[in-house]
Amino acid sequence: MCPNCYETLNFASFKPSRIIDGVNIYSAGIYEKNLQKLIRGLKYHRQKELAFYLAKFMYEYWRETGNSGKDFQVIPTPLHKNRIKQRKYNHMELAAEEFCKLAGYSLNAELITRVKDTKPQYKLSRRERLVNLSGAFEIDITKNTGKPVLILDDICTTGATFEEMIKTLQASGIKDIVCLASSSPCL
């Protein structure tokens, strides 16, 4: 990611792209061109250095949403242990670490875990995604810092992953939640 390519990344609207169970979902940009290359390089091609650029893009967007005044615990969307074994890392955890450095927030990668080895979502319909993700996450309430929760993910297509994580957090009594995806297929 060179500075010229980074400068071509465009922000989406600085308002929620959707609301799920009363939780605002923000998408920083559209999953196309250089943003798509950035995400794919980090996620599939082991270009871990791209985590900084993804975090920077998300943070610069986040500052403009009016939410950055709170002190959040940042939760990267967790991967199942089998997916981590395959990829060797959680790309969103790397991006969340960089995001926290920029924002001054604390990373909390232990509050919620993925306990179900779900199928990749990209070819599934919204209904299939919801079934696929049902019961996929588990909370360790002892890891809750009490701060508001900011969930980070790379792509928000139907919102099914955020929806299941929100449902799981809310069932554990955690209600102050905001979600931020780096991109959405369309806005």
C-alpha atoms as one frame of an Amber mdcrd trajectory, in Angstrom:
protein
   0.000   0.000   0.000   1.748   3.109  -1.209   0.660   6.615  -0.145  -0.866
   7.286  -3.582  -3.000   4.114  -3.414  -4.043   4.920   0.148  -5.188   8.371
  -0.963  -7.573   6.780  -3.496  -9.605   5.153  -0.690 -12.951   6.907  -0.329
 -15.079   7.098   2.778 -18.743   6.208   2.845 -21.320   8.406   4.542 -20.468
   9.203   8.169 -23.787   7.866   9.418 -24.888   4.312  10.220 -25.318   2.157
   7.133 -27.846   0.078   9.062 -29.186  -0.521  12.556 -29.421  -4.045  13.970
 -31.236  -4.669  17.268 -30.804  -0.993  18.159 -27.058  -1.034  17.408 -25.529
   1.350  14.865 -23.495  -0.335  12.136 -21.000   1.830  10.259 -19.185   0.918
   7.035 -16.132   3.042   6.318 -16.018   2.447   2.563 -17.182   0.352  -0.374
 -15.552  -3.025  -1.035 -14.018  -2.210  -4.401 -10.735  -1.258  -6.066  -7.869
  -0.507  -3.664  -9.906  -1.098  -0.502 -10.770  -4.575  -1.776  -7.080  -5.212
  -2.570  -6.077  -3.970   0.880  -8.520  -6.288   2.671  -7.718  -9.300   0.504
  -3.971  -8.784   0.892  -4.273  -8.728   4.670  -6.868 -11.493   4.915  -5.688
 -14.047   2.359  -2.139 -13.207   1.301  -0.393 -12.865   4.680   0.498  -9.237
   4.093   0.279  -8.419   7.789   1.796  -4.965   7.316  -1.492  -3.960   5.657
  -3.222  -4.142   9.065  -1.894  -0.656   9.804  -3.407   0.817   6.628  -6.765
  -0.851   7.189  -6.801   0.390  10.786  -5.793   3.884   9.683  -8.598   3.986
   7.116 -11.132   2.781   9.685  -9.876   5.186  12.360  -9.922   8.223  10.076
 -13.499   7.339   9.157 -14.424   6.634  12.808 -13.245  10.071  13.965 -15.793
  11.670  11.633 -18.796   9.667  12.912 -19.046  11.539  16.215 -18.479   8.380
  18.278 -14.785   8.764  19.059 -15.340  10.717  22.295 -16.123   7.553  24.286
 -13.531   5.115  25.611 -14.278   1.752  23.964 -13.114  -1.803  24.411 -12.450
  -2.936  20.844 -13.478  -6.436  19.851 -12.188  -7.828  16.573 -14.546 -10.318
  14.959 -13.143 -13.638  16.165 -12.173 -16.544  13.956 -12.640 -20.188  14.912
  -9.442 -21.925  16.033  -9.470 -24.041  12.845  -9.500 -20.921  10.647  -6.664
 -19.394  12.688  -4.702 -22.631  12.307  -5.218 -22.413   8.538  -4.416 -18.671
   8.150  -1.926 -18.452  11.047  -3.510 -15.218  12.369  -6.762 -13.280  12.700
  -6.476 -10.377  10.270  -9.072  -8.338  12.164  -7.216  -8.775  15.427  -4.101
  -7.328  13.763  -6.145  -4.402  12.409  -7.838  -3.914  15.804  -4.443  -3.706
  17.538  -3.407  -0.934  15.158  -6.806   0.780  15.480  -6.452   0.817  19.280
  -3.007   2.418  19.022  -4.462   5.186  16.867  -7.617   5.696  18.939  -6.219
   5.143  22.414  -8.752   2.360  23.061  -8.118  -1.011  24.670  -8.180  -4.237
  22.675 -10.342  -7.016  24.100  -9.936 -10.137  21.960 -11.019 -12.433  24.810
 -14.561 -11.245  25.574 -16.174 -13.078  22.671 -14.938 -16.214  20.923 -16.135
 -18.158  17.904 -17.034 -21.631  19.125 -18.647 -22.867  15.917 -16.541 -23.550
  12.834 -18.783 -21.807  10.323 -18.640 -22.061   6.553 -17.237 -19.083   4.622
 -20.072 -16.591   4.190 -19.385 -15.038   0.787 -21.515 -17.481  -1.253 -24.391
 -17.728   1.235 -27.709 -15.867   1.173 -28.720 -13.743   4.168 -30.919 -16.551
   5.507 -28.128 -19.126   5.062 -25.688 -16.781   6.813 -27.990 -16.428   9.806
 -28.342 -20.221  10.095 -24.597 -20.687   9.580 -23.787 -18.211  12.377 -26.475
 -19.283  14.858 -24.755 -20.146  18.130 -21.326 -19.355  16.654 -20.174 -17.037
  19.447 -19.678 -17.354  23.187 -19.027 -14.695  25.833 -16.582 -14.870  28.746
 -18.259 -12.238  30.912 -15.239 -12.198  33.257 -13.292 -10.527  30.415 -15.738
  -7.594  30.167 -14.051  -4.326  31.146 -17.367  -2.515  31.507 -16.508  -0.055
  28.735 -18.748   0.354  25.694 -18.036  -2.242  22.984 -16.819  -1.426  19.487
 -16.861  -4.498  17.223 -14.589  -4.362  14.170 -14.956  -6.465  11.036 -13.653
  -6.242   7.489 -16.787  -6.544   5.351 -20.437  -6.079   6.257 -22.483  -7.678
   3.502 -25.808  -8.656   5.086 -24.885  -7.794   8.682 -25.359 -11.412   9.811
 -22.019 -11.648  11.650 -22.611  -8.391  13.503 -26.196  -9.466  14.213 -25.139
 -12.738  15.844 -22.392 -11.047  17.866 -24.802  -8.327  19.023 -27.378 -10.944
  20.035 -24.741 -12.876  22.007 -23.426  -9.749  23.765 -26.907  -8.458  24.585
 -27.932 -11.864  25.999 -25.003 -11.475  28.421 -26.198  -8.032  29.519 -23.793
  -6.006  27.370 -25.934  -3.370  25.693 -23.652  -0.404  24.840 -22.408  -1.611
  21.436 -21.354  -0.024  18.142 -20.090  -1.858  15.057 -17.614  -0.716  12.425
 -16.775  -2.536   9.201 -14.013  -1.358   6.925 -16.309  -1.883   3.941 -19.614
  -2.914   2.535 -20.281  -4.257  -0.981 -22.567  -1.301  -1.620 -24.062   1.527
   0.386
